Amino acid sequence: MHSEVSTILTIDDETLIRESFRFYLEDCGYQVLEAENGRIGIEMIEKFRPDLVLVDLRMPEVDGLEVLQHVHKHFPELPIIVISGTGYIGDAVEAMNRGAWSYLLKPISDFNSLRYAVEHALEKARLIEENRSYREHLEEKVQQRTQALEHTNQLLRDTRMQIVLRLGKASEYRDKETGRHVIRVSCYTKILADRFGFDLQETDNMALGSALHDVGKIGISDSILLKPGKLSDEEWKKMKEHCLLGRELLQPLTRDDVAGLTGENDGTLEGIFSDSHLMQVARTIAYSHHEQWNGKGYPEGLKGEEIPIEARIVAAVDIYDAIGSKRPYKDAYPEEKCLQIMRESAGNFLDPQVVDTFFNSLDLIQQIKEKWAD
């Protein structure tokens, strides 16, 4: 309602009827407006927005049915009661079809029936307004909570990304890299995964998981990682263990891993024992990114499509970035030499389809290389 005192508009071409309604309804505590025909009544509805309308059917210029039609179209929640001197059932049916909330016959011998109809209509309108307000408020709260949840999820995604990238950078620092290698490899992987048609979630998982491709180097001694010359057979054997170490580091946590962290297990840490799809992808990449298309890679000597696609993609971009970067045991190759090696590796070390996709994405890849140069 618009105020504590409800406003009622009476539309009737008979002055005595309008006045009798006004006197009675004002005694009941309502504010009453009057209109002598439907045209003026519609104008007053537009101007004053009453809380309820009483309307006659038979009036000059614009009749009550036209008023009903206008109100039903423009103010569908405005209660309107027809008070007519015609007792034809067809008039009542037509009035109700056009949106009348109630139908009374003139002359009204007992004004209590009018009061009851008015109070009932106003109460119904109040409940409709409260219900709408409740729904709007509920929708607003749901929207606010949804936004808060999305914000929280974004913070979790950002935190997870930072943790993964920092862990990946930590493994690169072990062999004196700047840490930008993992960023470039992650960006390259995202580009190729997208070109291969993976959905956004899977693409993000592959990009993040690729940052951990060499996390197993954390378990390799500095004497091997930082050796400027060629590794001995025994040293090379130890170096290749970083794939297995990487897989083990990325296995789901066990209760022994976190024993004593919170004392008694109260169930609050149950979620950390689950194996997320991101960790599954990262584990696959860490373990298999040194497998080769020709079957001569390690640790298992997988061949062709036996090698998981995420590992095949990371293998290609890792080689490209590694040969174009300075390492303790070599200088960076020029770009043309890097591209020549990539072409020659197709169908040998690398999946030829991945290499084709790499060259089809070369403009984007070189933009990343320039942006994140060491």
N, C-alpha and C positions, 0 to 999 in steps of 0.2 A: 504494500500500500504506500501511497505517497505521503501520508501524514497520519497522526493518531486519529483524527476525525475523518472518516471516509466521506468522499464526495460522490453524490448520486446525481445523474443527469436524467431528467424526465422529458421525453419527447412525445408531445401529444398536441393535437390541434384544438382541443377543448380546454379553455382557460380554467373553468371550474374544476376539472379533473386534475389539472396540473397543480392548482393551488391546494386542493384537498390532499394530494400526495405530499406536497411540500410541507404543509402544516403538520401532518402526521409524522413524516420522517424527521423533520427538525425536532419535534418533541422526543423522538427516539434517539436524538444525539447526532444525526447526520447533517452534513452540509449539502444543500440541494440547489441544483441549477435547473433552468427551464428552457425549453425550445419548442416553438409552436409548429414546427414541421421538420421533415427529415433532412432537408438541405441545411437549415440552421443547426440542427442537431449534429450533423456530421462535422460542420465547422467548429462547433463547441467541443466535440470529441478531440479534434485535431489540436485545438488551442489549449484546453484545460486538462486533457487526459484524466477524466473522472475514473473513480474506482468501480463504478457500476452504472449501467444504463437501463432505464425503463422506457420501452418504446411501444407505441400503438402501431397497428398494421395499416389502417386506412387513414391516410393523410394526404393533403395536397402537395404538389411539386415533387417531393420525394417520399415514397411510402416506407413503411416499416421494413418490408422485405429488402428494399435497396439499402437501408441502413444496416440491416443484418449482414448483407453481403459485403458491404464496405468494412464493417468491423471484423468480420471473420477473415477477410483478406489481409487487413493492415494491423489489426490488434487482436489476434486469435485468442489471447488469454484474458481479454477484457470481458467480464461477465455481463450478459445482456438478457433481460427478462422481457418477454412480450406480454403486454396487458391489452387485450383486444376485446371489442364488443361483439366480434363475430365468433360464433360457436361452431363453425364448420370444422370438421375433423381434418379436412384437407389443408386449411390454413395452419392448423397446429403442426401437422406433419411437415409442411413446407418451411415453416418457421424453424422447427428443430433441425431440419436438413441444412438450413443456412446458418446455423450456429447458435440458435437461442438456447440459453441454459435452462429456462423454465418458461411456462406459459400459463397466464392467469386470465380469467374472464372478467370483463366489466359488465355491470357495475360491481364493485367489490363491497359486499355487505359486511364482511368481517375483516377489518384491517390487520388482524393478527396473522392472517394468511399471507398478506403482503409482507409483514415484518419477518415472518418465518422464511419466505422465499428470498428476501434480501439478505438476511443473516446467513442462510445456507449458501447462497451464491458467493458472498464475501468470504466466508470461511473456506469454501472450496478454492477460491482464487488465492487466498493466503497460503493454503497448503501447496498449491501449484508453484507459487513464487518461492516458498521455502524449499521445496524439492529441487527447483531449478538452481537456486542459490547453493544448496548443498552439493548438487552435482558439479557446478562450476568450481566450488571450493575444493571438492574432492579431486577434480581433474587438475586443478592448479597444484594441489599437494602432490598428486601422482607425478605431474610434470617436474616439480621441484625435486622430488626424490629421485626421479629418473635422471635428471641432470646431475644431481649429487653423485649418484651411482656411476654415471658415465665419467664424471670427473675423477672419482676414486679409481675406476678401472684404468683411466688414462694414466694416472699417477703410478699405478701398479705396473702398467706396460712400460712407462718411461723408466721406472726403477729397475725392472727386469732387464730392459735394454742396456741401461748403464752398467749393471752388474755383469752381464754377458760380455759387453764390449771391453770393460775394464779387465775382466779375467783373460779375455783374448789378448789384450795389450800386454798383460803381465807375462804371458807366455812368449810374446815377441821380444819383450825387453830382455828375456834370458839370453837371446843370441844377438843382442845389441841393435835390434830394430827400433825404429822410432815409435812403433805402435800404430802408425798409419797404414801399415800393410793390412791389418785386420779390417780397418774401415774400408779400404779400397776393395778388398776381397768381398766384404759384405755387400757393398754397393753393386759390384759386378754381378754377384750371385742374384741379387734382387732383379736386376735388369734381365738376365737370362731366364730366370724362373718365370718372370712375367711373360716373356716372349714364348716360352714353352706352354703357356696357357694355364698355369697353376692359379688357383684363386688367391685372393688377397691374404687370407690367413696363412695358407701354405707358403706363399711367397715370403711373407714376413718371417715365418719360422725358419725357412731355408736361409734367408739373409742373416738372421741372428745366429742360427746354428753354425753357419760358416765361419763366424768370428771365433769359434772355439776349435777350428780344425786342427790347430797345433797345440792345444792346451796340454797335451801329454808331454810336451817339451819341459814342462815344469819338473818332471821326474828324471830328466837327462842331465848328467853332470856338465859343469862348465868346461871341463877339459875337452869334452867332445863338441859341445855346442860352439865354443869359441875358438876351436882349433883353426888356424889360418890355412893350413895345408890339407892335403888329401887324408881322409880317414883310413885307418887300417881296417882289415876285414872284421876284426873283433869290435872295433869302434863303430863301424857301420852297422854291425848286427845290433849293438846297443842302441844306436840312433833309431833304427827301425822300430824299436820297442815303443816309441812315443805314440804310435797308433793304438797299441793295446792299452798303454797307460791312459790315453785320452778316453777310450771307451770306459775304462774302469772308473775314472774320475767322474764321468757323467752318468754312472749307474744311479738308480734311485737310492736315496738314503735308507739306511736300516736303523733300527732302534739302538743298536750298538754304537752307530755313528754319533748319536746325540745323547748317549747315556750320561746321566748326571747333569744335563743342561737345565732341567726344571725340577729335579728331584723325582717325586712320584709322578707317574703318567696320568694327568688329569684329562686327557683327550684333546687338549688345545693344540697339540702339535700333529694331530693325525694327518692333516693335509700335506705336510712336508714329505710324507713317505710315498705319495703318489708319483706316478711317472708321467709327466706332461708330454704332450706331443712335441713341443719345442725341444725337450731334452732327448726324446727319441731321435728326432732329426739330427740334433747336434751330435749325438753318440754315433749315429750312422756315418756322418761326415768325418768325424774325428778318426774313426776306425778304418774307413775305406777310401779316403781321398788320395791315397798313393797306389791304389789299384790301377792297372793299365788296360786299355782296350784290347791289347794283344795278349793279355794273360800273364805278362811278365812282371807285374807289380807285386806289392806286398800289402798286408800281411798274409793274405790267403791265395793270391794268384788268381783272382776272379777274372773272367774274360767277358768282353762285350757287354750285353745287357744283363749279365749276372751282377754287374756292379750297379748298385742303386743309383738312380738318376741324380739325386742330390749330390752324391759323391762324384759322379762324372762331371757335373757342372762345376763344382768347387775345384776339382782337379785341374780343369782347364784354366780357370781364372787365377788359381794359385800359381800355376806354372808361368802364366803371362806376367803376373806381378813380380814373381820371384826373379825371373831372368831380367826384368827391367829395373831391378832394385840392387843397390850395393849391399853385399854381404861380407862377412869377415874373410871369406875365402875367394871372393871374386868382385870385380867391378860390375856396374850396371851395363847391360847391353843397350845399344841405341834402338829406337822404336822399330826401324825397318828390320833389324836383325830379330827382334822379338816376334814380329809378325811373320817373318820367314819361318822361324822355328814352330810357330803355331800351325802354319799351313802344312809343314812337313810332318807334324805330329798327328794330324788327322788320320784316323784309321790305324795308327800305330800305337802311340801312347794314349791318345785322346779319342773320345767318341766323335766321329765325323759330323754327326748332326749337331752336336754341341759346338764344334768349331765353326760350322756354317752359321749357326745362330750368333756366335761371338762376332763374326765378321759383319753380319747383318746389323749388329748393334754397335759397331765400332765407334761411331760418332759419339754416342752416349758414354761408352767406356772411356774414350780418350778425354772427354770432359771431366769425368770423375778422376782420372789419373792426374790431370792438370790441377784440379781443385784440391786434391789431397796429396800433392807431391811432398816428398820428404824434404 
